[in-house]
Amino acid sequence: LVVFEAVLFYLSPPAKAALLREAAALLAEGHPASELALTDNLAPFLRSADRKDADDYFGGSLGLQLRQHETLWGGAIQFARAGAKSGE
């Protein structure tokens, strides 16, 4: 389990992207039940409250399967649970 809670907000976009890619790589190499859980700001990569936008970001940019998603303040804060894509 990889957990981020209100720490990504303080990182520059390149540092935030690198850390999320590293977490996604850990999940891809780990146990199939491994997950990323976060409560954080994902701007500039994800600012929307729309589940489809979150699916596109987690699935496309990170190669993860979004399993649960909610937002606060119109997408300023993302609550997400994601894991390795099934069958990979």
DOTORMI-566485 format. One record per residue (C-alpha): x, y, z; residue number from 1; residue in three letters. Coordinates in steps of 0.25 Angstrom, whole numbers, plus 5000, padded with zeros to 4 digits. Example, Ala and Ser with C-alpha at 12.3 -4.5 7.8 and 13.67 -1.06 7.14 Angstrom:
DOTORMI-566485
PT      u      v      w   pos   code
PT   5049   4982   5031     1    ALA
PT   5055   4996   5029     2    SER
***
This chain:
DOTORMI-566485
PT      u      v      w   pos   code
PT   5000   5000   5000     1    LEU
PT   5005   5014   4996     2    VAL
PT   4999   5025   5003     3    VAL
PT   4999   5040   5000     4    PHE
PT   4992   5050   5008     5    GLU
PT   4993   5065   5006     6    ALA
PT   5008   5064   5002     7    VAL
PT   5008   5065   4987     8    LEU
PT   5002   5079   4988     9    PHE
PT   5016   5084   4992    10    TYR
PT   5024   5078   4981    11    LEU
PT   5027   5084   4967    12    SER
PT   5019   5078   4956    13    PRO
PT   5032   5070   4951    14    PRO
PT   5035   5065   4965    15    ALA
PT   5020   5061   4967    16    LYS
PT   5020   5054   4953    17    ALA
PT   5032   5046   4956    18    ALA
PT   5028   5042   4970    19    LEU
PT   5014   5037   4965    20    LEU
PT   5021   5030   4953    21    ARG
PT   5030   5023   4963    22    GLU
PT   5019   5019   4972    23    ALA
PT   5011   5013   4960    24    ALA
PT   5024   5005   4956    25    ALA
PT   5024   4999   4970    26    LEU
PT   5010   4995   4968    27    LEU
PT   5012   4989   4955    28    ALA
PT   5024   4980   4960    29    GLU
PT   5017   4977   4973    30    GLY
PT   5006   4968   4979    31    HIS
PT   4993   4969   4970    32    PRO
PT   4986   4974   4982    33    ALA
PT   4995   4986   4984    34    SER
PT   4989   4999   4984    35    GLU
PT   4991   5014   4983    36    LEU
PT   4982   5022   4993    37    ALA
PT   4983   5037   4992    38    LEU
PT   4976   5049   4998    39    THR
PT   4983   5061   4991    40    ASP
PT   4984   5072   4980    41    ASN
PT   4988   5066   4967    42    LEU
PT   4989   5079   4959    43    ALA
PT   4993   5082   4948    44    PRO
PT   4990   5068   4944    45    PHE
PT   4976   5066   4949    46    LEU
PT   4968   5077   4954    47    ARG
PT   4954   5072   4950    48    SER
PT   4943   5065   4959    49    ALA
PT   4940   5057   4947    50    ASP
PT   4942   5042   4949    51    ARG
PT   4945   5040   4934    52    LYS
PT   4957   5050   4935    53    ASP
PT   4962   5043   4947    54    ALA
PT   4961   5030   4939    55    ASP
PT   4969   5036   4928    56    ASP
PT   4980   5041   4937    57    TYR
PT   4982   5029   4945    58    PHE
PT   4980   5019   4934    59    GLY
PT   4987   5027   4923    60    GLY
PT   4999   5035   4930    61    SER
PT   5001   5025   4941    62    LEU
PT   4996   5012   4935    63    GLY
PT   4988   5009   4947    64    LEU
PT   4973   5004   4949    65    GLN
PT   4965   5014   4957    66    LEU
PT   4957   5007   4967    67    ARG
PT   4950   5018   4975    68    GLN
PT   4949   5033   4973    69    HIS
PT   4943   5045   4980    70    GLU
PT   4947   5059   4980    71    THR
PT   4945   5072   4989    72    LEU
PT   4944   5086   4985    73    TRP
PT   4941   5084   4970    74    GLY
PT   4953   5075   4968    75    GLY
PT   4963   5083   4976    76    ALA
PT   4965   5071   4985    77    ILE
PT   4965   5057   4980    78    GLN
PT   4962   5044   4988    79    PHE
PT   4966   5032   4980    80    ALA
PT   4969   5017   4981    81    ARG
PT   4977   5011   4969    82    ALA
PT   4984   4998   4966    83    GLY
PT   4991   4991   4955    84    ALA
PT   4982   4988   4943    85    LYS
PT   4976   4974   4943    86    SER
PT   4982   4964   4935    87    GLY
PT   4996   4971   4933    88    GLU
***
